[in-house]
Amino acid sequence: MSIIVNVDVMLARRKMQSGELAERVGITPANLSILKTGKAKAIRFSTLDAICRALDCQPGDILEYTPDE
């Protein structure tokens, strides 16, 4: 897939645990794990908004495009 999810990077920069982020965002830790591993097929804008608020970042800090080779 050509979309890379960098939630782990932002969690490390903010010194936050996955469980805390899931609680702040209002999603289950399992759904956050699916997103972090890149297995998610979609993300709601409201969820992306909540993640950006919780991590004090921009959507581009979370999602990265890399062309398929």
C-alpha positions in Angstrom: 0.0 0.0 0.0 1.3 3.4 -0.8 -0.1 5.2 2.3 2.1 4.9 5.4 0.5 5.5 8.8 3.0 7.2 11.2 1.0 7.1 14.4 3.8 5.2 16.3 6.2 8.0 15.3 4.0 10.7 16.7 3.2 8.6 19.9 7.0 8.4 20.5 7.5 12.1 19.9 4.7 12.9 22.3 5.8 10.2 24.8 2.2 8.8 24.9 1.1 5.2 25.1 -1.3 3.7 22.5 -4.0 3.0 25.2 -4.0 6.7 26.2 -4.4 7.8 22.6 -7.2 5.3 22.0 -9.0 6.6 25.1 -8.6 10.3 24.2 -9.7 9.6 20.6 -12.7 7.4 21.6 -11.7 4.3 19.7 -10.8 0.8 20.9 -7.1 -0.1 21.3 -7.8 -2.9 18.8 -8.9 -0.4 16.1 -6.0 1.9 16.9 -3.7 -1.1 16.4 -5.3 -1.9 13.0 -4.7 1.7 12.0 -1.1 1.7 13.3 -0.2 -1.5 11.4 -1.5 -0.1 8.1 -4.2 -2.8 7.9 -7.1 -0.2 8.0 -8.8 0.3 4.7 -10.2 3.8 5.6 -10.2 6.4 8.4 -13.0 8.8 9.2 -12.1 12.4 9.1 -13.6 12.8 12.6 -11.1 10.1 13.8 -8.2 11.7 12.1 -9.2 15.1 13.6 -9.4 13.5 17.1 -5.9 11.9 16.6 -4.4 15.2 15.5 -6.0 17.0 18.4 -4.7 14.4 20.9 -1.2 14.4 19.4 -1.1 18.1 18.6 -0.1 17.5 15.0 -1.2 17.8 11.4 -2.8 15.1 9.2 0.5 15.0 7.2 2.4 14.0 10.3 0.1 10.9 10.6 -0.3 9.9 6.9 2.4 9.7 4.3 2.2 8.9 0.6 4.9 6.8 -1.0 4.5 5.6 -4.6 4.3 1.9 -5.3 7.4 0.5 -7.0 
